[in-house]
Amino acid sequence: MPFPYLSRCAILGAAAMLLASFASSAFAEPVTLAQALDRAQAGSPLITAADADVRAAEGRARQAGLLPNPEIDLSTENVGGTGSLTGVQAAETTLSIGQRFELGGKRTARVNAARAEVETAGLRLLIARADLEKEVREAFAQAVAAKRRVDLARNQFVRAESLQKIAATLVEAGREPPLRALRARTVTLETVGRVRAAEADYAAAQRALAALWGGSGNLPDPVAAEEAAPASVFDPTAVLDVRLAEAELETAIAAERRERTLSRPDVTVSVGGRRLAASDETAMVVGLSMPLGLFDRNQGNIAAANADRAGADARRNAALAAALRRTRDATAALQTAEARLEFLEKRAEPEALEAVRIAREGFAAGRFTLLDVLDAETALNALQSDLITAELDRALALAALVRANETQGTAQ
């Protein structure tokens, strides 16, 4: 069986496999970026955990506002002794109720510290949502780029197959040596491998995107849409990371005040009645007690709270500097990607397409060789691949800029 026949069979088989891949892609579910964001926010365990932390902090805040419980005390004296104290004839039974009164602003300080923790937990939830949004944007952009690389590889196969047919016609007419047809068929088979590799990468990107909302259902087919850069004026003190650092500082300040109040003793007042069994008389009992702050004045916890406050203040300053740096870096990266993308789209790609058109027409007319066409095709393929990379770079830079400027977080 002649070799050209085998090559033709291989190309036909490859074409059949590509048609099958086109059909299989129809089972993917179209998903927009907004839909991907909604699904991830609804199905992410990280958001569930952060929301649980908020509810836990709210519960501790409610607990912090409660008063100490009163205590009931029942005691019996002068029982089971000797002589006149034998048995219970001389027993004295006292029933009293005591209430501890918190002094030094303990309850107020405790409530303020707990409320500060609620605010901090709420900001951590917003940051978790913002981080997830950035992750979704990045995964979505990666999936879009992988999808476009599949389309590019398939287009390369179609062009290579068309070129192979032209080469075969010229060889049969005696205008090209048989080696040219073999080279054209080899290029066609090479594009099949690129299609397969691109499809595998795309499937991996789809799975990575779907994993952000649990991976249930069909694989997502990302529907790309042009997204404008945020136009709002950047205020570094309003971004979530700086607000969290500020809230953590306020929490540390409130915790320090709470620890200082704990160095002051509380007073417990008790009131009750006493029954004297010997005379069958009763009397009122009043008591007052408080601890003596000789050894434990909460000095260790106060020192720790002071250190926590100093650390929180330093982290606040670092967060402010980091917010400025992230915004500047993301803005510069976005401007660079947009400039490169505009050059590739408006100047480089049209020229490369025109070069391929001229080379193909010249090859069909016998003015250029197959190698000339392949060189033009290779340049076009590389440029279109760079164009996809530039689009991906823009999307990643935009995701970083949106995250760096985030002030509210995704709505719950």
Summary of the structure (lengths in Angstrom):
residues: 412
radius of gyration: 38.4
end to end distance: 67.4
largest distance: 138.4
contacts: 1260
relative contact order: 0.14
helix: 69%
strand: 11%
